[in-house]
Amino acid sequence: MKKAIYPGSFDPITNGHLNIINRATQIFDEIVVAIGDNASKNGLFTPQERKRMIEACLSDYSNVTVKIYSNLTVDFLKQEHANILIRGIRDTKDFENEQEIASLNQMLDPQIETVLLFANHDYELISSSMVKEINHFGGDTSKFVPRVVSKALKEKRNQ
């Protein structure tokens, strides 16, 4: 049974993230969507809010769980008894960044393998940062994120 971890901030989760998760479920038996809780970053949503939204988006998947972690990703993998990291890449900048991270992770734990899934063409321009900026200026985010996330973004904007 192959278990893989898909780590990220997911602040917020986008349709591109969901596409990566969907495709990963066809490759691996079990997926853990791992929400990094980085105290030095001020996210728009709390890790608990992100977890609830992601779980709502993934309720149809019996082989996907969502967890929050606040340690090194390699340590979280050990904790979860997994050695496969899933990462999505949209462009060459993402590739270079992910290549560096994969190399560092292997230096920390040689057992870790990183699997890169290329973004579907429909999602290669979508990032959480861009979604937050569109929302900040009152734009319609419904094309880029699931309905539950779009609603939560509007609520945050109106606070």
C-alpha positions as CSV (number, residue, x, y, z in Angstrom):
1,M,0.0,0.0,0.0
2,K,1.5,3.3,-1.1
3,K,0.9,6.3,1.0
4,A,1.8,9.8,-0.2
5,I,1.9,13.2,1.4
6,Y,0.8,16.4,-0.4
7,P,2.1,19.3,1.7
8,G,1.4,22.9,1.3
9,S,-0.1,26.0,2.9
10,F,-3.3,25.7,0.9
11,D,-4.3,29.3,1.9
12,P,-6.7,28.8,0.2
13,I,-7.0,25.6,-1.7
14,T,-7.6,26.1,-5.4
15,N,-9.0,24.1,-8.2
16,G,-5.4,23.4,-9.3
17,H,-4.7,21.8,-5.9
18,L,-7.8,19.7,-6.1
19,N,-6.8,18.6,-9.6
20,I,-3.4,17.4,-8.3
21,I,-5.1,15.6,-5.4
22,N,-7.6,13.9,-7.8
23,R,-4.8,12.7,-10.1
24,A,-2.7,11.5,-7.1
25,T,-5.5,9.4,-5.9
26,Q,-5.3,7.4,-9.1
27,I,-1.6,6.7,-8.4
28,F,-1.4,6.2,-4.7
29,D,-3.6,4.1,-2.3
30,E,-3.7,6.8,0.4
31,I,-3.1,10.6,0.3
32,V,-2.6,12.9,3.2
33,V,-3.1,16.5,2.4
34,A,-0.8,18.1,4.9
35,I,-1.4,21.7,5.9
36,G,1.7,23.4,7.0
37,D,1.2,25.6,10.1
38,N,4.1,28.1,9.8
39,A,3.9,30.5,12.7
40,S,6.1,33.0,10.8
41,K,3.5,33.3,8.0
42,N,0.3,35.3,8.5
43,G,-2.3,33.3,6.5
44,L,-5.6,34.6,5.4
45,F,-7.3,31.5,6.9
46,T,-6.3,29.7,10.1
47,P,-5.0,26.2,9.6
48,Q,-8.2,24.9,11.2
49,E,-10.3,26.9,8.7
50,R,-8.2,25.6,5.8
51,K,-8.7,22.0,7.1
52,R,-12.5,22.4,7.3
53,M,-12.6,23.8,3.7
54,I,-10.4,21.1,2.3
55,E,-12.3,18.3,4.0
56,A,-15.5,19.7,2.6
57,C,-14.0,19.7,-0.9
58,L,-12.7,16.2,-0.5
59,S,-15.7,14.5,1.2
60,D,-16.2,12.2,-1.7
61,Y,-12.7,10.7,-1.4
62,S,-12.4,7.8,1.0
63,N,-8.6,7.5,0.6
64,V,-7.7,11.2,1.4
65,T,-7.2,12.6,4.8
66,V,-6.4,16.2,5.9
67,K,-3.9,16.9,8.7
68,I,-2.2,20.0,10.1
69,Y,1.5,19.8,10.9
70,S,4.0,22.4,12.3
71,N,7.3,20.5,12.0
72,L,9.7,19.8,9.2
73,T,8.0,18.1,6.3
74,V,10.5,15.2,6.4
75,D,9.6,14.7,10.1
76,F,5.9,14.7,9.3
77,L,6.5,12.0,6.6
78,K,8.3,9.9,9.2
79,Q,5.4,10.5,11.7
80,E,3.0,9.3,9.0
81,H,5.1,6.3,8.0
82,A,5.4,7.6,4.4
83,N,8.3,8.4,2.1
84,I,6.6,9.9,-0.9
85,L,6.0,13.6,-1.3
86,I,3.6,14.9,-4.0
87,R,4.2,18.4,-5.4
88,G,2.4,20.2,-8.2
89,I,4.3,22.4,-10.6
90,R,2.9,25.1,-12.9
91,D,6.0,26.5,-14.6
92,T,9.8,26.5,-14.8
93,K,10.0,28.7,-11.7
94,D,8.0,26.1,-9.7
95,F,10.2,23.4,-11.1
96,E,13.5,25.0,-10.0
97,N,12.1,25.7,-6.5
98,E,10.7,22.2,-6.2
99,Q,14.0,20.7,-7.4
100,E,15.9,22.6,-4.6
101,I,13.4,21.5,-2.0
102,A,13.5,17.8,-3.2
103,S,17.3,17.9,-3.0
104,L,17.3,19.3,0.6
105,N,14.6,16.8,1.7
106,Q,16.8,13.9,0.3
107,M,19.8,15.3,2.2
108,L,17.7,15.3,5.4
109,D,16.2,11.8,4.7
110,P,17.6,9.8,1.7
111,Q,14.4,7.6,1.8
112,I,12.2,10.5,0.6
113,E,11.0,10.5,-3.0
114,T,9.4,13.6,-4.5
115,V,6.8,13.0,-7.3
116,L,6.1,16.1,-9.4
117,L,2.7,16.3,-11.1
118,F,2.5,19.0,-13.8
119,A,-0.5,21.3,-13.5
120,N,-3.3,20.7,-15.9
121,H,-3.3,23.4,-18.6
122,D,-6.6,24.8,-17.2
123,Y,-4.9,25.5,-13.8
124,E,-1.3,26.5,-14.6
125,L,-2.0,30.2,-13.9
126,I,-3.9,29.7,-10.6
127,S,-2.1,30.3,-7.3
128,S,-3.4,30.9,-3.8
129,S,-1.6,34.3,-3.8
130,M,-3.4,35.4,-7.0
131,V,-6.7,34.2,-5.7
132,K,-6.2,36.2,-2.5
133,E,-5.3,39.3,-4.5
134,I,-8.3,38.9,-6.8
135,N,-10.5,38.6,-3.7
136,H,-8.9,41.5,-2.0
137,F,-9.9,43.8,-4.8
138,G,-13.4,42.4,-5.0
139,G,-13.0,40.2,-8.0
140,D,-14.8,37.0,-8.7
141,T,-12.8,34.0,-7.5
142,S,-15.4,31.3,-8.4
143,K,-13.5,30.2,-11.5
144,F,-10.4,29.4,-9.5
145,V,-11.6,27.8,-6.2
146,P,-14.4,25.5,-5.1
147,R,-17.7,27.2,-4.0
148,V,-17.1,26.7,-0.3
149,V,-13.7,28.5,-0.6
150,S,-15.2,31.3,-2.8
151,K,-17.8,31.9,-0.1
152,A,-15.3,31.9,2.7
153,L,-13.1,34.4,0.7
154,K,-16.0,36.8,0.3
155,E,-16.8,36.5,4.1
156,K,-13.1,37.3,4.9
157,R,-13.2,40.3,2.5
158,N,-16.3,41.7,4.2
159,Q,-15.0,41.4,7.7
